Amino acid sequence: MSTGTATPGALSPGVIRLDPASLRIKRFSALTTMTLPLIGTAGAVYFLWAGMYTATDLWLFGAMYFVHMFGITVGFHRYLAHKAFKTSPAFEAVLVVAGSMGAQGPLMFWVTTHRRHHRFSDRDGDPHSPNLHGRTFKERLHGLWYAHMPWMLSPESSKWTVFGPDVLRNRRLMYYHRTYPVWVLAGLLAPALIGFAVEGTAMSALTGLVFGGLARIFVANQAAWCVGSVCHAFGGRPFDNEDRSANNWPVALLTFGEGLQNNHHAFPGSYRHGVTWWEPDLSGWLVAGLGRLGVVWSLRGPDKAAIARRKERRQRTTAA
């Protein structure tokens, strides 16, 4: 299990260093994604404190949070990054548009970064491991913070031809990649327009934008980013994955099952992250339901024997 410090200046296979212009674009995009939703969340807190909100705003926050998390966890993660199931072009569009509304970057950035994370999990080359910055308390705290947000400002990038050649060849998916800003904007305008349609005032459009748009992005993404930081530092480890991935139930509840990272790293191609019925994996349950309806098919997942074998390996390693 590698928890050493990354080698300064060294680039892992498939990792490139961005030119100055591309780095400026990347950092501007990342900082915008970090700061604007934070400002919107401050506005939401003020509106709540002042009583300047309606039930519609709260429903919009909840509904858009569901769309956001469903798009990221089922669309970008389990469908695009891991090919855990198949679906039609129409439902693929729903998944990819919903994921793009999450404002976590265009789909090629998301997919290639995530596949790179799996290839180098908690080793040199992992884009957001909290375990590569030293062993002292201060260094571990710095690593945890870096893995949560600042990693997005790194001058390094995942090479598309290495980590996403299948997506790169798919013209339909590349269309959604190129039009990413449109879908982020749609994710902000939709709650504003719905708020205006329901309540009929300009103020309701503003609060709809704040609650269903900006605050939703901030809260959902903070929860999602905990998967790469908190879930590689704290939690249970029923499987020996030769990394520090862990199952963290509070994060799993907030992220529809993504917080079950140890399970996921044991079976990365599985459509479900819960390996028992009681583990909180809303996305896995939703995919299973969609499978029964015929909306998705060819669902991949380990059987009970495969799960038992992986757990036995953990027990043997612990005993040794």
Secondary structure, 3 states (H helix, E strand, C coil): CCCCCCCCCCCCCCEEECCHHHHHHHHHHHHHHHHHHHHHHHHHHHHHHHCCCCHHHHHHHHHHHHHHHHHHHHHHHHHHHCCCCEECHHHHHHHHHHHHCCCCCCHHHHHHHHHHHHHCCCCCCCCCCCCCCCCCHHHHHHHHHHHHCHHHHCCEEECHHHHCHHHHCCHHHHHHHHCHHHHHHHHHHHHHHHHHHHHCCHHHHHHHHHHHHHHHHHHHHHHHHHHHCHHHCCCECCCCCCCCCCECHHHHHHCCCCCEHHHHHHCCCCCCCCCCCCCCCHHHHHHHHHHHHCCEECCCCCCHHHHHHHHHHHHHHHHC
